[in-house]
Amino acid sequence: MEMPQPDARALAAKDDLVRRLTEALGPDGVISAPEELIAYECDALTAYRCPPMAVALPRTTEEVAETVRICASFGVPIVPRGAGTSLAGGSLPTADSVILGVARMNQALDVDYPNRVIRVQAGMTNLAVTGAVQGEGFFYAPDPSSQLACAIAGNIAMNSGGAHCLKYGVTTNNLMGVKMVTAEGEIVEVGGAHLDPAGYDLLGLICGSEGQLGIVTEATLRILASPEGARPVLMGFSSSEIAGACVADIIKSGVIPVAIEFMDRPCIHATEAHAKAGYPLDVEALLIVEVEGSDAEIETQLATIKAVAERHSPMVMRESTSEAESKAIWLGRKAAFGAMGQLGDYICLDGTVPVATLPEVLRRTAELAEQYGLEVANVFHAGDGNLHPLIIFNANAPGELEKAEALGADLLRLCVDVGGCLTGEHGVGVEKRDLMLHQYRAPDLEQQMAVKDVFDPGWMLNPAKVFPLSMSEGRRHAEH
Amino acid sequence: MEMPQPDARALAAKDDLVRRLTEALGPDGVISAPEELIAYECDALTAYRCPPMAVALPRTTEEVAETVRICASFGVPIVPRGAGTSLAGGSLPTADSVILGVARMNQALDVDYPNRVIRVQAGMTNLAVTGAVQGEGFFYAPDPSSQLACAIAGNIAMNSGGAHCLKYGVTTNNLMGVKMVTAEGEIVEVGGAHLDPAGYDLLGLICGSEGQLGIVTEATLRILASPEGARPVLMGFSSSEIAGACVADIIKSGVIPVAIEFMDRPCIHATEAHAKAGYPLDVEALLIVEVEGSDAEIETQLATIKAVAERHSPMVMRESTSEAESKAIWLGRKAAFGAMGQLGDYICLDGTVPVATLPEVLRRTAELAEQYGLEVANVFHAGDGNLHPLIIFNANAPGELEKAEALGADLLRLCVDVGGCLTGEHGVGVEKRDLMLHQYRAPDLEQQMAVKDVFDPGWMLNPAKVFPLSMSEGRRHAEH
């Protein structure tokens, strides 16, 4: 993958820069030894690697601001990093950049139960937010598969979702405000513990902007009271198309389950071998449909859902009968990506389509996979239309990565062509920046880049992401 | 209220401009006779009036684009207008501007039930959207009190809410995409019938931007399946503070009712005299709490809510026992603003506070009203913390409007000071533009104005709104 060339002047200044950062952050706040930088040379899109010039690990918002000002004075771009779990290369370094990691800023600052909000440092992990409030019967709704590791900073950068976002929305629906350091190193606050701020919705703009408009250091998050109970149903079907049609009909019926997860045969088998979740093995596609509430609410919702599903002649329809069984079903789902790793190397895609196109998209996915001679497994948030096709390949076979990437690009183009888009929750990162011209015309991207110009005139924040390099090139490191 | 001075050059060109617009839109597409312009000299904030230079009433997106291009060629700014129901002066003309009204673009374009979306022209009224889909058992959730009259265009401009937004969110949560005419007269599409578009969230930015970033001509809206049933409970309390505390506790309990509406004594009495809704008259504050679902779901949710309310010693707790009774309760609530009109002239404010601060805010509201010697009635969406204090005054008594406005400004400052904000759903318009400096520092507003520069470099769209004139002055009508 082509990356921007390091700026010779910046590289020459490395020693001075590291000295200045060390003065500001202390010796344990800066990493610059080549052998230690290896840990930061990639994120979860491991196919691309590039060690940064240095890594800064500030402890406070003020230290983040100081880091930004120091880097700016050297003309060195910054790659913000949460926990480094991006599947789209969202925190891939460039050789001339400093990684600014917020992992040490991982504390809950205050919890306000009557207003149902928590204020946290942005390096806190997603699951730790729920951990901080579950004793009082609350939780934080967005639940990416990586929730044990991923940071709120990255969730905000990518507008992350998760299995339970069908009911509760994605990050942007659960984010009330941020404290942010601007490209100039100024500390600003956007939004707060109230509805809909006056003026333009800058908070909504910042959420999902992949760390390119500022560095979020604190977040005010909506917390919700935990439901009384929850119950999943397993439904097995004789084809992916039929399962897709069933999803569209459940959504159309108006019941909003908490989650509708989809797994196809390769995924079911790999997961069951790994996690022993009790999934049926004779079906082509499996849905996990979960509803929440009191027993009465659960019964009513499931009655509607099961009546809809019956119209699609399910091969299996099994309601969980105990908490242990429910837990096993979800542990299986959450282990699916790990289990798929046993099948070979894989690329995990992320695209979104209108729900009613699921049957067509699943059929055409299988056709494209066959054309390329590669296996594609499907495990995804079906209720949202948020697909995660996994392309399985052998990284040691010459040319297979390129073939897998070409298939991936075709599958994402398919998502756009049926009226969907390139990403649901992983973001664009470096992975999909060149595909942006399939979704947008050049003038549309120019408009988005003009918005970035407002926040980051020198294009110093998270370089080489989101936009095709051919378009952003002239803007990067512009004098300002 | 100070408004920008007309541009002499633009006024001189009026005849030429009207001729060009008439060529493009036909004689019935342009209004320019002074006696006919009176209908457009104000919106629902009737204290401020100014006839525009002319009114254009295009029928199609292409005609909107042509209108924008013609006005741009004359250097004449455009004030977009939906149904003119803004309570904040959001479509107040300036003397040198053309009103671009979308009221004739009021058709549903297509409905896609499996994907739960409808595409409509932006001049369609809010209630007509539900009307178009209710035969199939669907509805459009945001429900401003003006829903019979207000247009989707205005709902998008102001990010409108309504009584039922506690559960379903405001416009931004139900808007999937728009077709929009830019300040240059180009037609663009943003978003679509899918989750979370790639790149920056320009759709979120456009929603709530008060017609200043482009003119929305079509909208793709999320529709929802109508609930099986719904049931309101009336709760009466001996003080507004206690009712406010009860709201905070219901929200904290984790049940999300569809609506929690609040009325205080003056509002209850005026409404009951007018609408005969059966409200109790011996209480100081009334809550209407509504839940939705099957009978079983309704029973479960109401059990929790009533248990919470009992802790606040309600004087009245009456569950609706029939559909007729439920209807009467809601008719009363929807008639409240009209009923209040019988008490005198009023200003209807719109501010939002963290829910847990409701008791304090209601207490301080009463204190401030007493200091000013004015009556303030409260009727609002309590579950969201979205206040609508009505300041009652006599427009014919010299100085009373100014006094009422001063009290209004104090009440909105109070909202900001407790951690809330200047607006929930009415927008800033001209009404609150000067108060923006109480919520934001000047550099924050400069940042918002820099975003406007990207979309509308000449500041030709909806002039004199949102930002203090002292700050926007240099930018208006700038050559570009």
Boltz contact constraints between the chains, C-beta under 6 A:
constraints:
  - contact:
      token1: [A, 113]
      token2: [B, 252]
      max_distance: 6.0
  - contact:
      token1: [A, 114]
      token2: [B, 248]
      max_distance: 6.0
  - contact:
      token1: [A, 114]
      token2: [B, 252]
      max_distance: 6.0
  - contact:
      token1: [A, 114]
      token2: [B, 356]
      max_distance: 6.0
  - contact:
      token1: [A, 115]
      token2: [B, 354]
      max_distance: 6.0
  - contact:
      token1: [A, 115]
      token2: [B, 355]
      max_distance: 6.0
  - contact:
      token1: [A, 115]
      token2: [B, 356]
      max_distance: 6.0
  - contact:
      token1: [A, 159]
      token2: [B, 196]
      max_distance: 6.0
  - contact:
      token1: [A, 192]
      token2: [B, 419]
      max_distance: 6.0
  - contact:
      token1: [A, 193]
      token2: [B, 354]
      max_distance: 6.0
  - contact:
      token1: [A, 193]
      token2: [B, 419]
      max_distance: 6.0
  - contact:
      token1: [A, 194]
      token2: [B, 352]
      max_distance: 6.0
  - contact:
      token1: [A, 194]
      token2: [B, 354]
      max_distance: 6.0
  - contact:
      token1: [A, 194]
      token2: [B, 420]
      max_distance: 6.0
  - contact:
      token1: [A, 194]
      token2: [B, 421]
      max_distance: 6.0
  - contact:
      token1: [A, 195]
      token2: [B, 352]
      max_distance: 6.0
  - contact:
      token1: [A, 195]
      token2: [B, 384]
      max_distance: 6.0
  - contact:
      token1: [A, 195]
      token2: [B, 386]
      max_distance: 6.0
  - contact:
      token1: [A, 195]
      token2: [B, 424]
      max_distance: 6.0
  - contact:
      token1: [A, 196]
      token2: [B, 159]
      max_distance: 6.0
  - contact:
      token1: [A, 196]
      token2: [B, 424]
      max_distance: 6.0
  - contact:
      token1: [A, 197]
      token2: [B, 421]
      max_distance: 6.0
  - contact:
      token1: [A, 198]
      token2: [B, 421]
      max_distance: 6.0
  - contact:
      token1: [A, 198]
      token2: [B, 422]
      max_distance: 6.0
  - contact:
      token1: [A, 198]
      token2: [B, 423]
      max_distance: 6.0
  - contact:
      token1: [A, 198]
      token2: [B, 428]
      max_distance: 6.0
  - contact:
      token1: [A, 198]
      token2: [B, 439]
      max_distance: 6.0
  - contact:
      token1: [A, 199]
      token2: [B, 448]
      max_distance: 6.0
  - contact:
      token1: [A, 200]
      token2: [B, 209]
      max_distance: 6.0
  - contact:
      token1: [A, 200]
      token2: [B, 448]
      max_distance: 6.0
  - contact:
      token1: [A, 200]
      token2: [B, 451]
      max_distance: 6.0
  - contact:
      token1: [A, 201]
      token2: [B, 204]
      max_distance: 6.0
  - contact:
      token1: [A, 201]
      token2: [B, 205]
      max_distance: 6.0
  - contact:
      token1: [A, 201]
      token2: [B, 208]
      max_distance: 6.0
  - contact:
      token1: [A, 204]
      token2: [B, 201]
      max_distance: 6.0
  - contact:
      token1: [A, 204]
      token2: [B, 204]
      max_distance: 6.0
  - contact:
      token1: [A, 205]
      token2: [B, 201]
      max_distance: 6.0
  - contact:
      token1: [A, 205]
      token2: [B, 205]
      max_distance: 6.0
  - contact:
      token1: [A, 208]
      token2: [B, 201]
      max_distance: 6.0
  - contact:
      token1: [A, 209]
      token2: [B, 200]
      max_distance: 6.0
  - contact:
      token1: [A, 225]
      token2: [B, 254]
      max_distance: 6.0
  - contact:
      token1: [A, 248]
      token2: [B, 114]
      max_distance: 6.0
  - contact:
      token1: [A, 252]
      token2: [B, 113]
      max_distance: 6.0
  - contact:
      token1: [A, 252]
      token2: [B, 114]
      max_distance: 6.0
  - contact:
      token1: [A, 254]
      token2: [B, 225]
      max_distance: 6.0
  - contact:
      token1: [A, 294]
      token2: [B, 300]
      max_distance: 6.0
  - contact:
      token1: [A, 296]
      token2: [B, 296]
      max_distance: 6.0
  - contact:
      token1: [A, 296]
      token2: [B, 300]
      max_distance: 6.0
  - contact:
      token1: [A, 297]
      token2: [B, 297]
      max_distance: 6.0
  - contact:
      token1: [A, 297]
      token2: [B, 300]
      max_distance: 6.0
  - contact:
      token1: [A, 300]
      token2: [B, 294]
      max_distance: 6.0
  - contact:
      token1: [A, 300]
      token2: [B, 296]
      max_distance: 6.0
  - contact:
      token1: [A, 300]
      token2: [B, 297]
      max_distance: 6.0
  - contact:
      token1: [A, 352]
      token2: [B, 194]
      max_distance: 6.0
  - contact:
      token1: [A, 352]
      token2: [B, 195]
      max_distance: 6.0
  - contact:
      token1: [A, 354]
      token2: [B, 115]
      max_distance: 6.0
  - contact:
      token1: [A, 354]
      token2: [B, 193]
      max_distance: 6.0
  - contact:
      token1: [A, 354]
      token2: [B, 194]
      max_distance: 6.0
  - contact:
      token1: [A, 355]
      token2: [B, 115]
      max_distance: 6.0
  - contact:
      token1: [A, 356]
      token2: [B, 114]
      max_distance: 6.0
  - contact:
      token1: [A, 356]
      token2: [B, 115]
      max_distance: 6.0
  - contact:
      token1: [A, 384]
      token2: [B, 195]
      max_distance: 6.0
  - contact:
      token1: [A, 386]
      token2: [B, 195]
      max_distance: 6.0
  - contact:
      token1: [A, 419]
      token2: [B, 192]
      max_distance: 6.0
  - contact:
      token1: [A, 419]
      token2: [B, 193]
      max_distance: 6.0
  - contact:
      token1: [A, 420]
      token2: [B, 194]
      max_distance: 6.0
  - contact:
      token1: [A, 421]
      token2: [B, 194]
      max_distance: 6.0
  - contact:
      token1: [A, 421]
      token2: [B, 197]
      max_distance: 6.0
  - contact:
      token1: [A, 421]
      token2: [B, 198]
      max_distance: 6.0
  - contact:
      token1: [A, 422]
      token2: [B, 198]
      max_distance: 6.0
  - contact:
      token1: [A, 423]
      token2: [B, 198]
      max_distance: 6.0
  - contact:
      token1: [A, 424]
      token2: [B, 195]
      max_distance: 6.0
  - contact:
      token1: [A, 424]
      token2: [B, 196]
      max_distance: 6.0
  - contact:
      token1: [A, 428]
      token2: [B, 198]
      max_distance: 6.0
  - contact:
      token1: [A, 439]
      token2: [B, 198]
      max_distance: 6.0
  - contact:
      token1: [A, 448]
      token2: [B, 199]
      max_distance: 6.0
  - contact:
      token1: [A, 448]
      token2: [B, 200]
      max_distance: 6.0
  - contact:
      token1: [A, 450]
      token2: [B, 454]
      max_distance: 6.0
  - contact:
      token1: [A, 451]
      token2: [B, 200]
      max_distance: 6.0
  - contact:
      token1: [A, 451]
      token2: [B, 454]
      max_distance: 6.0
  - contact:
      token1: [A, 454]
      token2: [B, 450]
      max_distance: 6.0
  - contact:
      token1: [A, 454]
      token2: [B, 451]
      max_distance: 6.0
